[in-house]
Amino acid sequence: MPLLLVLLVVLLIAQIGFWDTLGALLGAAAMIVLFILIAVTAVAVAGYVVLRRFRRRP
């Protein structure tokens, strides 16, 4: 599997150039990080809302 990824990166570099490939890979990594951050934030907000609802009822 890693060999396939290396071949894919080499093919991308040959097609569109090194800097464009590096930008695409860094952009993809940043999108994954942002997605995880948004998912964690959504779970935290949902937990906060649920916790507030249960605390209001005596």
C-alpha positions as a LaTeX table, in Angstrom:
\begin{tabular}{lrrr}
\hline
Residue & $x$ (\AA) & $y$ (\AA) & $z$ (\AA) \\
\hline
Met1 & 0.00 & 0.00 & 0.00 \\
Pro2 & 2.73 & 2.57 & 0.80 \\
Leu3 & 4.37 & 1.73 & $-2.53$ \\
Leu4 & 1.12 & 2.61 & $-4.28$ \\
Leu5 & 1.01 & 5.97 & $-2.47$ \\
Val6 & 4.62 & 6.72 & $-3.44$ \\
Leu7 & 3.87 & 5.88 & $-7.06$ \\
Leu8 & 0.80 & 8.10 & $-6.97$ \\
Val9 & 2.84 & 11.03 & $-5.60$ \\
Val10 & 5.54 & 10.48 & $-8.25$ \\
Leu11 & 2.86 & 10.45 & $-10.94$ \\
Leu12 & 1.36 & 13.68 & $-9.59$ \\
Ile13 & 4.77 & 15.36 & $-9.52$ \\
Ala14 & 5.41 & 14.27 & $-13.10$ \\
Gln15 & 2.01 & 15.57 & $-14.22$ \\
Ile16 & 1.64 & 18.92 & $-12.44$ \\
Gly17 & 4.99 & 19.74 & $-10.88$ \\
Phe18 & 6.50 & 19.54 & $-7.42$ \\
Trp19 & 5.12 & 22.72 & $-5.86$ \\
Asp20 & 1.59 & 22.15 & $-7.08$ \\
Thr21 & 1.72 & 18.58 & $-5.75$ \\
Leu22 & 3.07 & 19.76 & $-2.41$ \\
Gly23 & 0.31 & 22.35 & $-2.19$ \\
Ala24 & $-2.33$ & 19.74 & $-3.00$ \\
Leu25 & $-1.01$ & 17.31 & $-0.38$ \\
Leu26 & $-0.78$ & 20.00 & 2.30 \\
Gly27 & $-4.26$ & 21.21 & 1.41 \\
Ala28 & $-5.64$ & 17.70 & 1.72 \\
Ala29 & $-3.97$ & 17.25 & 5.11 \\
Ala30 & $-5.33$ & 20.60 & 6.28 \\
Met31 & $-8.86$ & 19.63 & 5.19 \\
Ile32 & $-8.64$ & 16.40 & 7.20 \\
Val33 & $-7.44$ & 18.30 & 10.27 \\
Leu34 & $-10.21$ & 20.88 & 9.90 \\
Phe35 & $-12.82$ & 18.14 & 9.49 \\
Ile36 & $-11.66$ & 16.43 & 12.69 \\
Leu37 & $-11.65$ & 19.76 & 14.54 \\
Ile38 & $-15.19$ & 20.58 & 13.40 \\
Ala39 & $-16.40$ & 17.07 & 14.31 \\
Val40 & $-14.90$ & 17.30 & 17.82 \\
Thr41 & $-16.42$ & 20.76 & 18.29 \\
Ala42 & $-19.85$ & 19.52 & 17.15 \\
Val43 & $-19.72$ & 16.61 & 19.61 \\
Ala44 & $-18.67$ & 18.96 & 22.42 \\
Val45 & $-21.50$ & 21.41 & 21.68 \\
Ala46 & $-24.04$ & 18.57 & 21.46 \\
Gly47 & $-22.81$ & 17.22 & 24.81 \\
Tyr48 & $-23.08$ & 20.68 & 26.37 \\
Val49 & $-26.65$ & 21.12 & 25.11 \\
Val50 & $-27.71$ & 17.69 & 26.40 \\
Leu51 & $-26.05$ & 18.31 & 29.77 \\
Arg52 & $-27.82$ & 21.67 & 30.11 \\
Arg53 & $-31.20$ & 20.09 & 29.41 \\
Phe54 & $-30.75$ & 17.45 & 32.10 \\
Arg55 & $-29.54$ & 19.96 & 34.68 \\
Arg56 & $-32.61$ & 22.21 & 34.30 \\
Arg57 & $-35.01$ & 19.48 & 35.43 \\
Pro58 & $-34.97$ & 19.19 & 39.23 \\
\hline
\end{tabular}
